[in-house]
Amino acid sequence: MNRIPNLSSTIVFRLIFSVVVFLSPLILVAQSKNLSAKTDAFLKSLTEDQKGALMFPFDEINRYDWHFVPPNQFQRTGIPIKSLDTLQKDAFSAMLQQFLSEKGYVKTKKIMDLEYILRILEPDSPLRIPENYFISIYGIPGQDEIWGWKFTGHHIALNFTVVGKELTVAPFFFGANPATVMEGPQKGFRALQAEEDLGFELLNSLDETQKSKAIFKPKENSAIVITNTQFINPKEEVGIAAKEMSVTQRIILESLIATYLADMPEKIAKERKHKIKKEDFDAIRFGWAGATILGQAHYFRIQGKSFLIEFDNSQNNANHIHTVWRDFNGGDYGLDLIKAHYQQNPHHN
C-alpha cells in the first residue's frame, strides 16, 4: 500500500513554483480591493445579529485562538456555516475563494466533506456535525488598513491578515480523518495525499547514511509538536539538512514545500518560494519519526529559518492526519507586516 508518486510529478511542481513573478502595484491594488469587496459582500448578506456575532475589533485577543479539534471540544468564536442560508453560504464561498488558491479552496471543501463520512461511521457521536465551521472577522474590511479573519473547525484552521495591499496566510492547518476513505462511494480518497506521498518519496530517496540522520525518533505515537500554540519559536533542529541531499532529493524537498504553498494564493506562494530560496535553502532540515511505510504511524518536520511544517499520521491506526504551516519572526498573524506598517505610518499608532 506504500504508494509513492514518481519523480516526474515532483518536477512538475518544481517547474510551476520555481519562477518568481513580481506583480505590479496596479495588480496588488486590484487584489486587495477584491479581498475587501468579497468580504464586504458576504457581510452585507448577513443580518445585524449575525454581524454582531462574527465581527470583532482587530485587537481582540481571541484572534489568536484556534484549534483543529471539533468545536464542541474547543469553543470557537463567530458564526458557523450551518447557520447561514443558501445565499449567505454562496457569498461566503466567493469570499473564501479570494483568500486561497483554487487547489486550496477545493482541499478545504473536501476536508469539510469528510465530516459527512464521519457522521455515517459514527452516527451516535456528538462530535460529527457537518458545516460546523466558524467565521470570525477582525476590523472592518474596506475601511481599515489592517483587518483579518479566521476560519476554524474540525481539521481546518486558516488565519488571514490584510495589511494595506498585502495578505498573509498563517497559521495554516489542515487535517483529514479518515486520511484514506476505506469504504463507500469515496473509497480510496485521500484529502492530503500529495503531502504524505511526497514525504515518503523524499524519505525513501535517502541512502542509509542519510536516513540515519533524517530519522530522529524510531517510533511516532504523539501528534504535531506545536499543537495550537499561539506564538512559536524555531524548534530543536532535527533531521538531515538540504545541503546534505543530492540534486534529485532537493527537488523532492522543494516539491513537498511547494505542495503546501500551492494552497495559498498564487502571489503569496511565489513570494514565499522566493523568500525560502533566498534565506538559505541549504539550511532547511527534514526530520522523520516512526514507520517508513504507509499504513503505520509516521511524522515528518520541515524547518527553515522562517517557517515550520509538521505532518503527523499516527492516530486511528495511522489513518488520521494533522498538518500545519507556521511562520517564525512575526510571520504568523501578519505581525511582521503590521509592525512594518506602523513604522512606515507612525500617525496610525
Secondary structure, DSSP 4 states (H G I P E B T S, - for coil): ------HHHHHHHHHHHSS--PPPHHHHHHHHHHHHHHHHHHHHTS-HHHHHHHEE-TT-GGGG---SS-TTTSPPPSEEGGGS-HHHHHHHHHHHHHHS-HHHHHHHHHHHHHHHHHHHHSTT-TT--TT--EEEEES-TTT-SEEEEEEEETTEEEEEEEETTEEEEEEEEEEESSSS--SSTTTT--TTHHHHHHHHHHHHHS-HHHHHHHEEES---S--TTTT-SS--PPPP-SEEGGGS-HHHHHHHHHHHHHHHTTS-HHHHHHHHHHHHHTTGGG-EEEEEE-SSTTS-EEEEEE-SSEEEEEEE-HHHH--EEEEEEETTTTGGGHHHHHHHHHH-GGG-
